[in-house]
């Protein structure tokens, strides 16, 4: 396992050493990255995805230096559903998101398991050394967006601050842990699969306007989702490069008793 202590020290030292000479009067220097988003494109119909699912789960448990964390997102694609098993977590929207990444990285075909790290690099999802190397490289990039998430009762509030010249789409993902499926057909037939960070919902909340964004709305959860196992993930995505410019996560606490 990689020791990220040297990495955080390097980031902080670099941030202190670089003079504040960025374009625009009063524009703050980018902060050290607080989190790295790891998207896993996976499927219950894919036998080689099981090690990647396990790796994603282990990454979510890792404690990195100075509170920097890995935010996992398991996106189940739908194009494996014609191989004898229909993945109940799959969505055509996630397949389309993977297709956009394929175009960005110049890939001719979609494949699983694939991990995309902070929108800036892609690797085979069941290759731990390559995954960890990509995470360490992504962690060196400064974070240009500061994100705050809060939940009061069933009301979700999101606030984003960044430099005025930063463009970005604010994305929301709702994830659920501790899920399992007994697969009866396809490549994983006869196996019980266990999943973490399954994306239950992924949507765009809007675009940054002059370095600011605010959102407030009821937090709507499906009846079959277990609130105590869910997390809210918000990240800012550059509309042209697809790179993630900042991210944050918050566990959804159980509702207060009346």
N, C-alpha and C positions, 0 to 999 in steps of 0.2 A: 504493500500500500504506500502511496506517495505521501511524504510528509510535506504539508503545505506551509509550514512555518516560515521557511526561507522565502516562499513566494509572497506571503503577506508582507514580510519585512521589506522585500524588494519593491513592492508596489508603493508602500508608504514612503520609503526613502525617495523613490522616483518622483512621487507627487510633491514632496517637500523641495526637491532639488530643482524642479522645472519652474522658471520664472513665470509670473502671471502676465503673459504677453499674448493672450489669445485675442482674436478679432473681436471688436465690439467693446465699447467702454463699459466697465462694470461687469463684464461677463465672467462668472466664476469659473475657476479651473475645474475640470472634471474630477469627480471623487473616485476613490478606489472602489473596485467592484465589490458589492455586498453579496451577490448571489450569481450562480451560473445555472441557466435553464438547460436541462437535458430532455429532449423529446425522443421518445422511442416509438417507432412505427412498427407495430407488432400485430399478431393475429393468433387466435386460439387454434386456427387450422394449420399453423406452421410449426413443425416439430423443432426446428432450429431456433425458434423464438423463446423456448423455455429458459435456456441459460441467460438470454438477454433480459427476460423478465426478472430473473433472480438477481442479476447484476444491478438493474435499475432499483430494485428494492433495497439492496445493500448500500447503494449510493445515497439513498434518501436518509439512511441512518448515520452517515458519516458526519463527524464534527470537524470542520476545518478551522484553520487559525483565525483568531480574532472575530469569530462569529460568521465568517463567510460560509455560505451554505450552498448545497446543490439542490435545485428544485426540479424534481422529476415529473415528467408528463408522459403517460402511456396512452398513445393514440392508436386504437385498434382500427385497422383498415378493413375495407369490405371486399376486396378483390380475391380473398381466399375463401369467401363464402360459397363458391361454386365447386369446391374440392371435397364436398361431402359433409361439411359442418358449417353451420351459421353461427358466427361469433356474436353473442348478444350485446357486446359492447361496441360493435363496429359501426362505422359511419362513413358514408360517401364523402362527407365534408373532410374527414381526416385523410382519405385517399387523395382528394384534390389538394390538400395542403402539402402532402408529400410530393405530388406532381410538380408543384411550384418549386419545391426545393430541388427536385431532379433537374428542372430547367436551369436553376441558378448554378448548380454544380456541374452541369454539362453531362448528366447521366442519361443514357438512352432508355433504360428500363427502371421500373420501380422494383424494390426488393425488401424483404423482411428477413431478419430484424435489422433495421437501420436506426442509428442514433444521430440526431442533429444537435450540436452543442452551441447554445446561444445564437443560433441562426447563422453562425459563421463557419462551421466545419461539419462534415459528415463522415461517419465511420460505420463499419459493421458493428452491430449492437452486441454480438457475443464475442468480441475481441477486447477483453479488459485492458491490456496495455495501451491500445490505440485510443480507447475511450478516455482513460485517465490522462493520457498525454494531451488530448484535445481539451479536456477540462482545465488542465494547468495552463495551457496557452490562452484559453478564453478568459481565465481569471486575470491575466495581465492587462486586458483591455480596460481602460477607465470606464466608469459608469456615468453617463450623462443625464440620467433621469432619476430623480428621487421620488419614490412611490410610498404613499401612506394608505393603509387599508384599515377600516374599522367596521364592526358589526354591532348594532344596538337593537336588541330584540330581533326583528326580522328585516331590519333596514341595513343595507350595504352602502357604505360611503367610500369613495376612492378619490384621492388627491394626488396629482402629479405635478412636479416642478422641474423645470430644466431651462437651459439657455434659450433665448427667444428664437435663435436661428436653427434650433433642432426640430426637425420634422419627425413625426411619429404617429403610429396608430396604437391606441391603448387597447390591449387584449385582455379578456377575462377567461380564465379556465377554472372549472370546479372539478376537483378530483376526489376520488374515494379509495380508501385502503381496505385491506382485509376482505377481499372478494375472492370467491372460488367458484369453479365450474367443473362438473363431472362431464367430460367429453365422451360421447358415445360413438363418434364416427370421425373419419378423416385421419390425418397423420398422427394426431394425439388421441385417437380412439382408445378408450379404456383407462385414460389417465385423469387424475384430478389436478387441475391447474389452479395456482394461487397467484393473485395479482395485487399490485400496489400502485397507487397514483393513477388509477384509471380515470381518464378524462370523461366526465359525464356531460360536460357542456363546454363549448368553446365559442366565444363570440367577440366581435369588435364592439367596444363601448363608444368609440369616437376618435377624433384626431386632436392632437395638441394644437392649441391656438396661442401664439406668441409665448411659448414656453410654459403654458399652464393648461391644466385640465381638471375638471371636477365632475363627479358623478354621484348620484344618490338615487336609490330605487329599492323597492322590496326585493329581498333575497328569496327567490322562488326555487324550492327543492321538490323533486318528485317524491311521491309517497314511499317508493321502494329504495330510496337512498337513505343510508344511516348517517344522520347528522354528525354523530360523534366521531365518525371515521373520515370526515370530509375536510378539505382545505380549499381556501380561495387563493388563486394565483393571479397576479396582475403583472403584465409585462408590456414594455413599449417596444414596438417593432418598427424599424426604419422601412418606410414604404418602397424605397428603391432597392436597397441592398438586402433587405430581409434580416439584417443583423438585429439582435436584441440589445437595446441601449440601457436597459435597467429592468429589474424585476423584484417582486416581493411576494411573500406568502403569509397567510394567516389561517390558523386552524379555526374551524367553526365550532364555537362552544355550544354546549347543550342549552336549550332555551330555559329561561328562568321559570320556576313554578309559580302559578298565580296565587 
